[in-house]
Amino acid sequence: MKKSVLLSVFLLLVLMSVVLVQAQDATPEATPEATSAYTQAELDASPYLQSIVTREGTMADTSQFKKDGPYKIALAAQGPTNSWAALFDEEIRYHVDQLGKGVVSDLLYADANGSADKQVPEVEDLLSQNPDALILVPMGRAALSASVDRAAAQGVPVVLCASGVDSDSFVTEVGTNLYDIGVRQAQWLVDQLGGKGKIVVMDGIPGVDTAEIAKTGAASIWAKNPDIQILDEQYGQWSTAEAKKVAEQWIAKYGADIQGVWSDGGQMSQGIIEAFQEAKLPVPPLASADYSNGLLRQVQDAKITFHAGQYPNAMSILCLDTAIKILQGKSVPRFIDFRNEMDKTQDVDNTNIADFYNAKWSDDVFPPIFLPDSKMIELKYMTP
């Protein structure tokens, strides 16, 4: 009898331990509160974050767009206003060539020259040519909303590439969480300074979606770290020359008191470094929202402590592949983060810089690049 009782107790304890282990193994993702990395206050304050969080977990039904190829794809691009945008165009054109006429019969192209005002009528012209799908690099969040609505009304699926619009008529958006870019670089800088120090902050272009959202993400980190003192915050226009001019003013006023730098772009980071070097001052730890090959060269040559995200122009390849999937009737996420889909799009720092820097590329190349060396040499972005 005693043995029977002992055996029953033993079995009960085993069963309870199994249940306990299963409960402990249940991941936090099982609860709605833990599915987001953001506080409710952050979500309430940012329609952008709300949209990203919602769309990341939502698939688009594309069955209505399914048709046989080859496909006529329209691309409403920024236009080659800088090397980032020029290589964006080259990457997608080369990919179209590689896919062949049996997949993409035509790539209709419109150059917005960086202007929303110019882009709106260009999208109208593209839609008049009855494309099977539209890839749009919006030059204005509000300005291009009506264009997206018109495309949807015409039955043309829209893939937003590298930026967003206020409309919800598009099928999907390819990019990354811009808020998180600001957060990651700001948190790295805070960690470098041990939670205490004096920094300067350089934002991109005022009013531009990508700049303002990254700025807001960084600001959420500054707010959580009151011992981080921002000496000054200025817009650098995503320009090396403008950034250098602002940094020279900072150095003249604060000099060696500057203990860290947060920059919203690789071009600006290059100008900031130049200003410190010409002033014969050591470059403080530098957090950069993205990086160019020139920035990597500067960092490597001068052994500067840095951390950078990326916003690769090669995402144009992913945008094209997504448009083709939609026309094949394949379901796609309503938000596609290139960090989950493309090689070498993770953050870069002093530990992995060798995996990204290419001494033969020109300074104005933004890695990763998927064009062959022969094409890069032809385009004069690479020395033989």
C-alpha positions in Angstrom: 0.0 0.0 0.0 2.8 2.4 0.9 4.6 1.5 -2.3 1.4 2.3 -4.3 1.0 5.6 -2.6 4.6 6.5 -3.1 4.4 5.6 -6.7 1.2 7.7 -7.2 2.9 10.7 -5.5 6.0 10.2 -7.7 3.9 10.2 -10.9 2.0 13.2 -9.8 5.2 15.1 -9.1 6.5 14.1 -12.6 3.3 15.3 -14.2 3.5 18.6 -12.4 7.1 19.2 -13.4 6.3 18.6 -17.0 3.5 21.1 -16.8 5.8 23.6 -15.1 8.5 23.2 -17.8 5.9 23.6 -20.5 4.7 26.8 -18.9 8.3 28.1 -18.5 9.0 27.3 -22.2 6.0 29.3 -23.4 7.6 32.3 -25.0 6.6 35.9 -24.2 5.4 36.2 -27.8 2.3 34.2 -26.8 0.8 37.4 -25.2 -0.3 40.4 -27.2 1.6 42.8 -24.8 4.9 41.1 -25.6 4.6 41.0 -29.4 5.7 44.6 -29.7 9.0 46.1 -28.6 7.3 49.4 -28.1 5.4 50.9 -25.2 1.8 51.8 -25.7 2.7 55.4 -25.4 5.2 55.1 -28.3 2.5 53.4 -30.4 -0.1 56.0 -29.5 2.3 58.8 -30.5 3.4 57.3 -33.8 0.9 56.4 -36.6 4.0 55.2 -38.4 4.8 52.6 -35.8 1.2 51.5 -35.5 1.1 50.9 -39.3 4.4 49.0 -39.3 3.4 46.8 -36.3 0.0 46.0 -37.9 1.3 45.3 -41.4 4.3 43.2 -40.4 1.9 40.5 -39.3 -0.5 40.8 -42.2 -0.4 39.0 -45.5 -1.9 40.5 -48.7 -4.2 38.4 -50.8 -2.9 38.9 -54.4 -5.1 36.5 -56.2 -7.0 39.3 -58.0 -3.7 40.4 -59.7 -2.7 36.9 -60.9 -1.9 36.8 -64.6 0.4 35.2 -67.1 3.7 36.9 -67.9 5.8 38.4 -69.2 5.0 41.5 -67.3 5.2 45.2 -68.0 6.4 46.9 -64.8 6.4 50.6 -64.2 9.0 52.2 -61.9 8.4 55.7 -60.6 11.9 56.4 -59.1 13.6 59.2 -57.3 15.9 59.7 -60.2 19.7 59.8 -60.2 20.0 62.9 -58.0 22.8 61.2 -56.0 24.8 58.0 -56.1 22.4 56.2 -53.8 19.5 56.8 -56.2 21.6 56.2 -59.3 22.7 52.8 -58.1 19.1 52.0 -57.1 18.2 52.4 -60.8 21.2 50.4 -62.0 20.5 47.5 -59.7 16.9 47.0 -60.8 17.8 47.4 -64.5 20.5 44.8 -64.3 18.1 42.5 -62.4 15.5 42.9 -65.2 18.1 42.0 -67.8 19.0 38.9 -65.8 15.4 37.8 -65.5 15.0 38.2 -69.3 12.2 39.2 -71.5 10.2 36.1 -70.7 9.6 37.5 -67.2 9.7 41.3 -67.6 8.9 42.4 -71.1 9.3 46.1 -70.3 10.5 48.3 -67.5 8.7 51.7 -67.8 10.7 54.3 -66.0 10.0 57.8 -64.7 12.6 60.1 -63.1 11.2 62.4 -60.4 14.4 64.3 -60.0 13.8 64.1 -56.2 10.6 66.2 -56.5 7.0 65.1 -55.4 5.6 67.8 -57.7 7.3 66.3 -60.7 6.5 62.7 -59.7 2.8 63.1 -59.5 2.2 63.7 -63.2 4.9 61.2 -64.1 2.9 58.5 -62.2 -0.2 59.5 -64.2 1.8 59.0 -67.4 3.0 55.6 -66.3 -0.5 54.5 -65.4 -1.7 55.6 -68.9 0.6 53.0 -70.4 -1.4 50.2 -68.6 1.5 48.6 -66.6 0.8 45.3 -64.9 2.3 46.7 -61.6 3.8 49.9 -60.3 6.9 50.2 -58.1 6.8 53.6 -56.5 9.6 55.4 -54.6 7.4 58.2 -53.1 8.9 61.6 -53.0 6.2 62.8 -50.6 4.1 60.9 -48.2 1.0 63.0 -48.7 1.6 64.2 -52.2 1.7 60.6 -53.7 -1.3 59.2 -51.8 -3.8 60.1 -54.5 -1.5 58.6 -57.1 -1.5 55.3 -55.2 -5.3 55.5 -54.9 -5.7 56.0 -58.7 -3.4 53.0 -59.4 -5.5 50.8 -57.2 -8.7 52.0 -58.8 -7.2 51.1 -62.2 -6.4 47.6 -60.9 -2.6 48.1 -60.9 -1.0 46.7 -57.7 1.5 49.1 -56.1 4.7 48.2 -54.3 6.1 51.0 -52.3 9.8 51.0 -52.3 12.1 52.8 -49.7 9.4 55.1 -48.4 5.7 55.3 -47.6 2.5 57.2 -48.4 -0.6 58.1 -46.3 -2.9 56.0 -48.4 -3.5 52.3 -47.6 -4.3 51.4 -51.2 -0.9 49.8 -51.9 -0.3 46.1 -51.7 2.9 46.1 -49.8 5.9 48.3 -48.8 9.5 47.3 -49.0 11.9 49.0 -46.6 12.8 48.7 -42.9 11.6 50.1 -39.6 13.0 53.7 -39.7 12.1 54.3 -36.1 14.2 51.3 -35.1 17.2 52.6 -37.1 17.1 55.7 -34.9 16.7 53.6 -31.8 19.5 51.2 -32.5 22.1 53.8 -33.3 21.1 56.0 -30.3 21.2 53.1 -27.9 24.6 52.1 -29.1 25.9 55.6 -28.5 24.4 55.6 -25.0 26.1 52.3 -24.3 29.4 53.6 -25.6 29.2 56.5 -23.2 28.1 54.4 -20.3 24.8 56.3 -20.1 26.4 59.7 -19.5 28.0 62.3 -21.8 27.7 65.3 -24.1 26.7 64.7 -27.7 25.7 66.4 -30.9 22.9 65.3 -33.1 22.6 65.7 -36.9 19.3 64.9 -38.6 18.6 64.5 -42.3 16.2 66.9 -44.2 13.4 68.6 -42.3 10.0 67.2 -43.0 11.2 64.2 -45.0 9.6 60.9 -43.7 12.8 58.9 -43.4 14.6 61.7 -41.5 11.8 62.6 -39.1 11.0 59.0 -38.1 14.6 58.1 -37.4 14.9 61.3 -35.4 11.8 60.4 -33.3 13.3 56.9 -32.7 16.5 58.4 -31.4 14.6 60.9 -29.3 12.9 58.0 -27.5 16.3 56.9 -26.3 17.5 60.3 -25.3 14.3 60.7 -23.2 15.2 57.4 -21.3 18.7 58.6 -20.6 18.6 62.0 -18.9 22.4 62.0 -18.3 22.9 62.2 -22.1 23.2 65.9 -22.8 22.5 67.1 -26.3 24.7 70.1 -26.9 23.1 70.9 -30.2 20.8 69.3 -32.8 20.8 70.5 -36.5 19.7 69.3 -39.9 22.5 68.4 -42.2 20.4 68.0 -45.4 22.0 64.5 -46.1 24.9 66.5 -47.6 28.6 66.0 -46.9 29.3 69.7 -47.4 26.5 71.0 -45.3 27.3 68.5 -42.5 30.9 69.5 -42.5 29.9 73.2 -42.2 27.6 72.5 -39.2 30.2 70.3 -37.6 32.8 73.0 -37.9 30.4 75.3 -36.0 30.0 72.7 -33.3 33.7 72.2 -33.0 34.3 76.0 -32.7 31.7 76.2 -29.9 32.2 73.0 -28.0 35.5 71.5 -29.1 36.7 68.6 -27.1 33.5 68.7 -25.0 31.8 66.7 -27.7 31.9 63.1 -26.5 29.6 61.5 -29.1 27.9 62.0 -32.4 24.5 60.8 -33.8 24.1 61.2 -37.5 21.2 60.4 -39.7 23.2 59.5 -42.8 26.5 58.3 -44.2 27.1 61.3 -46.4 26.7 63.6 -43.3 28.9 61.3 -41.2 31.7 61.7 -43.8 31.5 65.5 -43.5 31.5 65.4 -39.7 34.6 63.2 -39.6 36.4 65.6 -42.0 35.6 68.6 -39.8 37.0 66.8 -36.7 40.1 65.7 -38.6 40.8 69.1 -40.0 40.4 70.6 -36.5 43.1 68.1 -35.3 40.6 66.6 -32.8 39.9 62.9 -32.3 36.6 61.8 -33.7 34.3 60.8 -30.9 32.2 57.6 -31.1 29.9 58.0 -34.1 26.5 56.5 -34.6 25.3 56.7 -38.2 21.9 55.8 -39.6 23.5 54.4 -42.7 26.9 54.2 -44.3 28.7 54.7 -47.5 31.9 53.1 -48.7 33.6 56.4 -48.1 32.5 56.4 -44.4 33.9 52.9 -44.0 37.2 54.0 -45.5 37.5 56.9 -43.1 36.6 54.8 -40.1 39.1 52.1 -41.1 41.9 54.4 -41.8 41.5 56.5 -38.7 40.4 53.7 -36.4 37.2 55.6 -35.4 34.7 53.8 -33.1 31.5 53.7 -35.0 28.2 51.9 -35.5 25.9 52.2 -38.5 22.7 50.9 -40.0 21.9 50.6 -43.6 19.3 51.6 -46.2 20.6 49.8 -49.3 19.8 51.0 -52.8 19.9 47.4 -53.8 16.4 47.0 -52.2 15.2 47.8 -55.7 15.9 44.2 -56.6 13.6 43.0 -53.7 10.9 45.5 -54.8 10.9 44.1 -58.4 10.8 40.5 -57.2 7.9 41.4 -54.9 6.0 42.9 -57.8 6.5 39.7 -59.8 5.3 37.6 -56.9 2.1 39.7 -56.7 1.4 39.2 -60.4 1.9 35.5 -60.0 -0.8 35.5 -57.3 1.6 34.7 -54.5 0.6 36.1 -51.1 3.2 38.7 -49.7 3.5 40.5 -46.4 2.1 44.0 -46.3 5.4 45.2 -45.0 8.7 43.6 -46.1 11.8 44.4 -44.1 14.8 44.0 -46.3 16.9 43.1 -43.3 15.0 39.8 -43.2 15.3 39.2 -47.0 18.7 40.5 -48.2 22.3 39.5 -47.5 24.6 42.0 -45.8 22.0 44.5 -44.7 22.7 44.2 -41.0 24.3 46.9 -38.9 28.1 47.4 -39.2 30.7 48.3 -36.6 34.4 47.9 -36.1 34.1 44.2 -35.6 32.7 43.4 -39.1 33.7 46.3 -41.3 36.0 44.1 -43.4 32.9 42.2 -44.6 31.4 45.4 -46.1 34.3 47.8 -47.1 35.6 47.5 -50.7 38.8 49.4 -51.3 38.1 49.4 -55.1 34.7 51.0 -54.8 34.4 54.8 -54.9 33.4 56.6 -51.7 29.9 57.3 -52.9 28.9 53.6 -53.1 26.3 52.4 -50.6 26.8 48.7 -49.8 25.7 46.0 -50.3 26.0 45.9 -54.1 24.8 43.0 -56.2 26.0 44.3 -59.5 29.0 42.4 -61.0 32.4 44.1 -60.8 32.4 44.5 -64.6 29.2 46.6 -64.3 30.6 48.7 -61.4 33.7 49.4 -63.4 31.6 50.4 -66.5 29.6 52.8 -64.3 32.8 54.2 -62.9 32.0 53.3 -59.3 34.9 50.9 -59.1 38.6 50.8 -60.2 39.8 47.8 -62.2 
